[in-house]
Every structure is written in structure tokens, then in C-alpha cells.
């Protein structure tokens, strides 16, 4: 299923004078802040973990002793090193969650979803060995040592079709709780199981042994449309005002929350509330900051090789039960789905940056831990299609009441200051606002506001559609969506309206209005927007799209020449859709690579920055418009604007 989104760093870039919140020597947040993270392996499986009051207060009290006079912490470079007993480094730690020890325990603990650790460990039948919730220990939050798997055998009530995903570990009193996704449960009605569920195991130690509760915390539930079971993935646990809540869910069914029983082993179905609409989020993580609860969720495909566009989005509420709204004021329960990009790929080697947790170091700096994909080395050796997802760590800063990663710069790939992972340490990290690209001089020969009654001569057709399906009138270009697309060798291939791209760096922008209703699932994939076009098998496109019952902005990349078994199309999502939506693609040549970054806006003034695709579109790429994905709707374009580009802070 394809899903389809600019950083609302508008507040960051245009209001560049705002200071980043919190010096690195500030005290950590109160104990109500969740410090969690989770893991998942399926097409949509994630969920973070949160530390309970006891473990958080341990960090808080230790942080109070950190001062300026101590030696700075060391450096680190992504990905985090996960050392195995044989000297190898683990290839993957998907859906990571991390937590600090309590009392005199100075260690940090990292838990990952069920996965292969290396490409060299095989079963007798030649399959890669799967480790159920591999666990690691560290004193510096960057170098980790494997201490074992949480589960050596699956609990009896968990099915055998898939793994145990998305661990979430919290500590209360003298007990550690490991919540997890049971991605499959036994069923007498079919071989694929009785649906997914949430389970829990307990221990007196963060490294186990773990004793399963013997049954689901959240049992499998029939999907709202009655077709199979909803995806009860990715547990996340927080405590607020004396009540403990469990968040769970994914694309099929949406994200929900329930109150847990006092012992933490079961949930109360009658307390269930919807947190996020279906077909958008998974891997929920919640934290409290400055009187707000922040919901972080991941979107699109987690496991798509070098074309993974997975990313993290944020919305906030005064209540942990919502409603959660993004920077534009749009709720994540809205069919025109809200959510402001928080963590997106930026053009370096890391793509698919998602399923996060947050920890606070001993100098009060927040750090986001997440998994990503190395686009230059995406698969386990000899296993094309099996995506590796190593764990990364970067600082989380606060600007105008909203979180940003590395001051808005996103995932790091060079040597960086390490966290202050132990009492008395301080980090050399200091936040600095990242620049954002904006249009500069309009290139008038390539720009149009569609005045008159004909298309400008610079715009030409590839596969001209029937003239009755489009027209120019009243300062707008209206074009019926085609029952076709651009995914060769699939046919029919859609028409494309383009002109030659300018030399050098540039911005291409349009404002498009889709006449599809704000809701309804009978308009799937009807879309209109921008394309930067090399040929039918090589392009990037940014569109306003109907995705089942939702409306989202999608930024996709098509590439030819992939290895057998590898995907040819990948996508990410950006900001929300409006009655009309302004779509902007910024092209820059960086280190001899062509980088294309998406921006969107609902009002045409305040832009949200999304992720970046790198793409080789040949020596003569073209820029223009598309309207496709299914017949029956119309894309109306107000303009096509092409500009030079400049950066602002």
C-alpha cells in the first residue's frame, strides 16, 4: 500500500531569531515525561517505550549533579554500535526503545524488534536466525553490548506466523514491564492467525528473565470495516495524574489508547479512545514538555530498501487523550490528516528515519533514538528485499514549543558530540538553527499563472490526453485525473505536462485544488501536483493525494535499474492538505548528487519542510504537472512558478 507529505520549520526559519530551548546544562524534564521507544518488523509495526516515574526520577536526581566544570563527553557517529559476542556488529535494531537503570545501576538498556542480527547466522534450512527482542547495555548511549534475547521461546498464546515486535519497556516499583506486539495469535479459522494483539512480560531486572502474563493486554479486534482484524501494533505506555495508559495501533484501524489496570497486565476496553486516524500513523511515542503532551508517530513504509521514506511526525495536546493538533492546527484524527514533520531524511545516506523514542541525558539534553536505512547498503547480504534498520541517535531541540532534530538539520552522518550519558558529564553539543530554502528570483520564462485560454508554449505533453479532459480558463488550468499512472511496466501510462528544468539549483511550485471530497474511500490514489521528470521510470513527484479515507500530501520517487526483488517506487508524506494546497520542490546539487526536498503549505505562506530524495534524472530533466491515479476527479492548478533558491535561518 502506498501512502503519501514541508518542516513546519516555517516558525524556525522565518522566525529565525527565536532561541532554541534549553541549554545543554538544564535539568531534565519532570518525572511525568515519557522516555520510551519501540520496535517493529512488519509493513507497519512500531511502538515506543516510556520510563516510569522511578527510572525517570533516577535520571533527574543524577542530572542535578552535572555541572560545567567536568570533562566533556566523547563523540559518536551514526549508526550506534551494537556489539555481538563473536565480534560482529548487529545489522539492525528496528523500532528501538531505551531506558536507564535505577538506583546504583548506571547502565542504559536498548531493546529492538525481532530480527536477524547478522547475515551469517542461519538455521538448518538456510534462513536467517531471528532473535526475539534482542537486548543491549551501554554506559555512553552510543556503544552497546548484546546481553541476550528477551524471549527464547514465544509465549504459548502467541501465534507462530510472525515475530514479537515493537518492545516497550517501563519500570514501576521493583518490576520491569516489557510490552510487545504479538503480530499473530492462534486461530481455528485460518492458517494466518487470529489477528495481532499486545502482550506483556515482567521481570525484576531490565535484562530479564521475563515471565509472560499468559494472555493479551489488548486482545485482537475486528477491523471497523469488518474485514479481518485491525493492526494492534506498537505499544507505548505513559503515566499521567496517577493513571497509566497504553497506546497501540497502526495503519489498518488507526491508533487508540486504553487505560491499564493497576497491575499493568490488562487494559480496560471501555476506556478506549481514538488518537489518530487509520491509514497514516504507527510507532506511537508520547512525551510531556512545557505543559503539553506531544504525540510522535511514524508514517509510510518502514522497510522499502533504499526507497524507504518512513518519517516521524508530531502533534500536541494539553491532555494525553487528545485531541492532538499539528503546527497548522490540524488534528491527527482529521481525514485531511494533521501532523508536522519532525524527523525526515535530509539527503545524506540515511533514509527511512522513523519509529523513535526519546531519552534525556544527565545534562538535561533530549536525544531521539530511531531506526533508519543506509540507502547505499539497504539489505542483508544475499537477502534483497530484507531491509536492515540500524539504530541512530541525534539531539532533540525545542523551538517555539515544538521539537526539532539537530536544530532542524535532521539525521547526522558525521562525527557528532555524544550525549552526557553519566553523572558529571556534559555534552559538547550546542543547538544551532538549520537553514531552510526559499524562492528567490522568479524565472519568468518558465512561470505561468494560466491567464488566457491556452497553455504556455513552454509546456509540452508526453502522451497528450484528450483535449476535452483539460482547459485553461479564468487564471487556472483544470485537468481531469486519468485512469493511469507512472509505474512502468504497468500500463496505461499517464500523460505528463512538462517544460525543461532550469540549470542549477531551483524551486518549482504550484497551488492545486482537488475536487475530491474531504473524506470517503472511493477516490483512492486520485492525485494532482508536481513532477520532476527524467522519464517514465525515473522521477520524483509531490502531490495532493486521496489515500483510502484520508487526504495527504505524498512525495514519491520512481527509479529504474533496481536489483531483482527490490522495489522501484518509494514515498514519504509531508504537511496537511487544504481546500487548496501549495506544493514546492527545491532542487539542489550537493556533493555531485541531485537532492529534491518537499515543502507544502495550506495557506500559501507558511511552509512545512518534508524529506529529501536523491535522484539521478538524467541530463535533461523536465518539471511540470500531473493529474492521475484514477478517473473521476479534477486537479485545478492556479499557477506553475519557477525560481532560483536561497537559504534563510
Secondary structure by P-SEA (a helix, b strand, c coil): cccccccccccccccccccccccccccccccccccccccccccccbbbbbbcaaaaaaaaaaaaacccccbbbbbbccccccccccccccccccbbbbbbbcccccbbbbbbccccccccccccccccccccbbbbbbccccbbbbcccccccccccccccccccbbbbbbcccbbbbbbbccbbbbcccccccbbbbbbbbcccccccccccccccccccccccccccccccbbbbbbcccbbbbbbcccccccbbbbbccccccccccccccccccccccbbbbbbcccbbbbbbbbcccccccccccccccccccccccccccccccccccccbbbcccbbbccccccccccbbbbbcccbbbbbbbbbbccccccccccccbbbbbbbbbbbbbccccccccccccccccccccccccccbbbcbbbbbbbbbbbccccccccccccccccccccccccccccccccccccbbbbcccccccccccccbbbbbbcccccccbbbbbbbbbccccccccccccbbbbbbccccccbbbbbbcccccbbbbbbbcccccccccccccccccccccccbbbbbbbbbbcccbbbbbbbbbccccbbbbbbbbbbbcccbbbbbccccccccbbbbbcbbbbbbbbccc
